Amino acid sequence: MKAYLVLDLAVHDFAAFKVYIERIPAFIARHGGRYIVQGAVPTPVEGGWTPERIVILEFPSRQNATDFLGDPEIQDLFAIRHRTTTSRLVLVDGCTE
């Protein structure tokens, strides 16, 4: 079953965040992931959720997604994202086909 990482982020230091933007796609691909939505500005429709930007990544399985999150080589990039943005990240399973 496919799994999705959904990231809601507001970038506070774009110059420093660019390193993350440039390097993260290789790690996503390494774990079988791909962008479904890449830094899009959403249109709030209902409720109080007003994210500035949204990223959605699709992985072949939850294991691929958790391996991506736990990859020791990517932790420095995650630290850059944490320093340069305010972000919220959730992992969800896709529907069975």
C-alpha positions as YAML, in Angstrom:
chain: A
units: angstrom
residues:
- id: 1
  name: MET
  ca: [0.00, 0.00, 0.00]
- id: 2
  name: LYS
  ca: [1.35, 3.44, -0.90]
- id: 3
  name: ALA
  ca: [2.14, 5.93, 1.83]
- id: 4
  name: TYR
  ca: [2.24, 9.71, 1.75]
- id: 5
  name: LEU
  ca: [4.18, 12.34, 3.63]
- id: 6
  name: VAL
  ca: [2.29, 15.61, 3.82]
- id: 7
  name: LEU
  ca: [4.35, 18.65, 4.79]
- id: 8
  name: ASP
  ca: [2.85, 22.01, 5.73]
- id: 9
  name: LEU
  ca: [5.59, 24.63, 5.88]
- id: 10
  name: ALA
  ca: [6.33, 28.32, 6.12]
- id: 11
  name: VAL
  ca: [9.85, 29.28, 5.02]
- id: 12
  name: HIS
  ca: [11.59, 31.90, 7.18]
- id: 13
  name: ASP
  ca: [15.11, 31.83, 5.67]
- id: 14
  name: PHE
  ca: [14.89, 30.99, 1.98]
- id: 15
  name: ALA
  ca: [18.62, 31.51, 1.30]
- id: 16
  name: ALA
  ca: [19.56, 28.80, 3.82]
- id: 17
  name: PHE
  ca: [16.58, 26.61, 2.86]
- id: 18
  name: LYS
  ca: [17.80, 26.44, -0.77]
- id: 19
  name: VAL
  ca: [20.37, 23.82, 0.25]
- id: 20
  name: TYR
  ca: [17.51, 21.58, 1.38]
- id: 21
  name: ILE
  ca: [15.55, 22.21, -1.82]
- id: 22
  name: GLU
  ca: [18.55, 21.32, -3.98]
- id: 23
  name: ARG
  ca: [19.59, 18.15, -2.13]
- id: 24
  name: ILE
  ca: [16.36, 16.54, -0.90]
- id: 25
  name: PRO
  ca: [15.09, 15.18, -4.27]
- id: 26
  name: ALA
  ca: [17.96, 12.66, -4.49]
- id: 27
  name: PHE
  ca: [17.05, 11.24, -1.08]
- id: 28
  name: ILE
  ca: [13.36, 11.07, -1.95]
- id: 29
  name: ALA
  ca: [14.21, 9.11, -5.12]
- id: 30
  name: ARG
  ca: [16.65, 6.86, -3.23]
- id: 31
  name: HIS
  ca: [13.74, 5.64, -1.12]
- id: 32
  name: GLY
  ca: [11.36, 5.18, -4.04]
- id: 33
  name: GLY
  ca: [9.48, 8.41, -3.43]
- id: 34
  name: ARG
  ca: [8.21, 11.07, -5.76]
- id: 35
  name: TYR
  ca: [6.61, 14.48, -5.50]
- id: 36
  name: ILE
  ca: [2.84, 14.65, -5.88]
- id: 37
  name: VAL
  ca: [2.76, 18.32, -4.82]
- id: 38
  name: GLN
  ca: [5.96, 20.36, -4.61]
- id: 39
  name: GLY
  ca: [5.83, 23.54, -2.56]
- id: 40
  name: ALA
  ca: [2.46, 24.66, -3.87]
- id: 41
  name: VAL
  ca: [0.56, 27.56, -2.36]
- id: 42
  name: PRO
  ca: [-2.77, 26.08, -1.21]
- id: 43
  name: THR
  ca: [-6.19, 27.68, -1.30]
- id: 44
  name: PRO
  ca: [-7.91, 27.28, 2.08]
- id: 45
  name: VAL
  ca: [-11.46, 26.09, 1.56]
- id: 46
  name: GLU
  ca: [-12.79, 25.06, 4.96]
- id: 47
  name: GLY
  ca: [-11.80, 25.20, 8.60]
- id: 48
  name: GLY
  ca: [-8.93, 27.06, 10.21]
- id: 49
  name: TRP
  ca: [-6.02, 25.38, 8.44]
- id: 50
  name: THR
  ca: [-4.04, 28.02, 6.49]
- id: 51
  name: PRO
  ca: [-0.70, 26.54, 5.42]
- id: 52
  name: GLU
  ca: [1.70, 28.75, 3.46]
- id: 53
  name: ARG
  ca: [3.09, 25.93, 1.30]
- id: 54
  name: ILE
  ca: [2.30, 22.22, 0.88]
- id: 55
  name: VAL
  ca: [4.49, 19.32, -0.18]
- id: 56
  name: ILE
  ca: [3.10, 15.81, -0.69]
- id: 57
  name: LEU
  ca: [5.45, 12.88, -1.28]
- id: 58
  name: GLU
  ca: [4.29, 9.45, -2.40]
- id: 59
  name: PHE
  ca: [6.24, 6.31, -1.44]
- id: 60
  name: PRO
  ca: [5.62, 2.72, -2.54]
- id: 61
  name: SER
  ca: [5.01, 1.71, 1.10]
- id: 62
  name: ARG
  ca: [5.02, 2.98, 4.68]
- id: 63
  name: GLN
  ca: [8.37, 1.23, 5.13]
- id: 64
  name: ASN
  ca: [9.91, 3.26, 2.29]
- id: 65
  name: ALA
  ca: [8.63, 6.46, 3.90]
- id: 66
  name: THR
  ca: [9.90, 5.56, 7.37]
- id: 67
  name: ASP
  ca: [13.25, 4.50, 5.91]
- id: 68
  name: PHE
  ca: [13.42, 7.92, 4.21]
- id: 69
  name: LEU
  ca: [12.67, 9.69, 7.49]
- id: 70
  name: GLY
  ca: [15.23, 7.60, 9.38]
- id: 71
  name: ASP
  ca: [18.01, 7.71, 6.78]
- id: 72
  name: PRO
  ca: [21.13, 8.80, 8.72]
- id: 73
  name: GLU
  ca: [22.50, 10.63, 5.67]
- id: 74
  name: ILE
  ca: [19.49, 12.94, 5.48]
- id: 75
  name: GLN
  ca: [19.34, 14.10, 9.09]
- id: 76
  name: ASP
  ca: [21.51, 17.18, 8.42]
- id: 77
  name: LEU
  ca: [19.06, 18.24, 5.71]
- id: 78
  name: PHE
  ca: [16.13, 17.79, 8.07]
- id: 79
  name: ALA
  ca: [18.00, 19.99, 10.57]
- id: 80
  name: ILE
  ca: [18.23, 22.70, 7.89]
- id: 81
  name: ARG
  ca: [14.48, 22.45, 7.29]
- id: 82
  name: HIS
  ca: [13.80, 22.66, 11.03]
- id: 83
  name: ARG
  ca: [16.00, 25.79, 11.37]
- id: 84
  name: THR
  ca: [14.70, 27.62, 8.31]
- id: 85
  name: THR
  ca: [10.99, 26.81, 8.39]
- id: 86
  name: THR
  ca: [8.03, 26.26, 10.62]
- id: 87
  name: SER
  ca: [6.72, 22.92, 9.48]
- id: 88
  name: ARG
  ca: [4.31, 20.14, 10.30]
- id: 89
  name: LEU
  ca: [4.68, 16.68, 8.79]
- id: 90
  name: VAL
  ca: [2.29, 13.73, 8.80]
- id: 91
  name: LEU
  ca: [2.58, 10.20, 7.38]
- id: 92
  name: VAL
  ca: [-0.59, 8.60, 6.04]
- id: 93
  name: ASP
  ca: [-1.32, 5.33, 4.26]
- id: 94
  name: GLY
  ca: [-3.06, 5.40, 0.89]
- id: 95
  name: CYS
  ca: [-6.24, 3.57, 0.06]
- id: 96
  name: THR
  ca: [-6.11, -0.09, -0.83]
- id: 97
  name: GLU
  ca: [-6.57, -0.64, -4.53]
...
